[in-house]
């Protein structure tokens, strides 16, 4: 019987594991891999304390720090399939057929970016195709870029790119942008930005790095092409929370609703942090901080005999 099982190997999960080990909890961490979404980033420049690090090295750095802790059990290359109530705690089942009993759970499974699913996207992922403008915009200084998606995420990506890119194409599938009117005004007023409506991306071009993009103009079915150095895919994401949907309350986007003072969910004994939760800003540093906050609250919960209540909002 574990005190705590942490699910997820990104910055949130690893930070939680380090703090839980230092609190001398009986703790296990289950993760498919380390690094989270940042694993494919070519150059991370906003992880506090590190000027620049590749996604691969970032993941190794996280894993190394975690494995240096005494007492934590790590189950890598496995994924949680189901979490359910069991007595005074929970039972967790994984895809590899393992089962675990635990008093508390911290969900730090992050989210997965929605993909275009067009030729060239997977091949060039991390080689000019990126999914985080806050992380990667500085890499594209004086480069020509495209942002796919005219919702708020796409508009914010354009704003992130304006100080760096020499040219920004904003491609929207529909006949009008969907993001906030105020943000639309800002980007329309900038000479670097060219908005292309009714654009259905059909292929991302390049060999070792992005060189261009093909799209269909839906207004006349004409095939068109842009020469580019980078493509920012901003068409949304979905949180990896399906395994707890019957235990904790989710919002309309599938994010776990938490008390942001403690990271407690509606289910006593379950906490959530990072992109899996309804946190407003999806960032590595925030995920780590929220996960640490959760572990400190879990420690209080366990010291009180597990008597704290769940979040009821």
Secondary structure, DSSP 8 states (H G I E B T S, - for coil): -EEEEEE--SHHHHHHHHHHHHTT--EEEEES-SSGGGGG-S-B--STT-S-B-HHHHHHHHHHHHHTSSSEEEEES--EEEEEEETTEEEEEETTS-EEEEEEEEE---EEE-----BTTTTTBTTTEES-HHHHGGGGTT-EEEEE--SHHHHHHHHHHHTT-SEEEEE-SSSS--S-HHHHHHHHT-TTEEEE-SEEEEEEEESSSEEEEEEEETTTTEEEEEE-SEEEE-S-EEES-GGGTTTS-B-TTS-B---TTT-B-SSTTEEE-GGGBT-SS--HHHHHHHHHHHHHHHHHHHHTTS-------
